[in-house]
Amino acid sequence: MRTIDITTASGSLADYAGHMSGETLVVLRNGKPLVALVPIQNADRETVSLSENPQFIALIERSRARAKAEGTISASEMRRRVLQD
């Protein structure tokens, strides 16, 4: 991860994006993270959009909490149950 203070960030967004080498660039203001430029690999527009959607994030969090509280089943068990019907 690289960091740069906003007061010294004089390049264009295109310049910074064009020189990314697979690591995140965090822009700081007064030493605290303000924004991040993150390289995206193997993602399409839908994936990026969903990752920013509060309703989708809430759904994922509820699913994780339920799995933690109730446990999960294996993929083979899921297949067995689906094929049973």
N, C-alpha and C positions, 0 to 999 in steps of 0.2 A: 504494500500500500504506500502510495506517495501522498504527500500533503503539500499544499501551497496556501499561503495567506491571501485572502481576497484583495488586500491592498497591493499585492505584487503580481496578481494574476492579470497580465496585460494582453495575453493572446486571445484569439477568438476561440469560440467553442469548437469550431472545425479544426483549428490547430491542435487543441488539446486532444480531441477525439482521434485525430489522425496520427498522433504520436503515442497512443496507448499501446502498451506491450503486454496486455493481459492482466495488468494490475489496476486496482481501483485508485482513482485520484480523488482525494477528499479536500474540499476547499474549506479553509478555516476562517472564522471571524473572531478576533480576540482570543485565539487559541482554541476555540470550540468548533466542532464540525458544523458546517452550514449546509452544504450540499455535497453529493458524491457523483462522480462520473464513473459508472461501473460497466466494464465490458460484458457484453451478452454473447454467450455461445449457445448454439443449438436451441434458440428460442424464436418463435414467430410472434407476430403482433398480438395474437390472441393470448398467448402465454404472458406476455408483458402486461397486457391490459388486465388480465385476471389477477396478476400479482399486486396490482394497485387497487383492486375493487374491494371496498370494505365489507360488502355482503359476502363475497367469496372467501375472504380472509376469516370472517366470523364463522362461516360454515366449516372451514378446515379446522379452526380452533375447537369448535364444538365436537367435531369428529375425533380429534386427538384426545380431548378430555374424556369422551365416552369410551374410547379404546383403552385409555389408561384405567378408568374406573371399572369397566366390565370385561376387559381383556379382548383378545382377538382370536381368530381362527386361522389355520393355515390355508394356503391356496388349495391344497388337495382336499381338505375338509369342505371348503366352499364348493369345489367341483362335485364332490360326493352329494352334498345337499341339493345342489341345483339339478343334478341328473336324477336324483331320487324322485322328483315330482313328475 
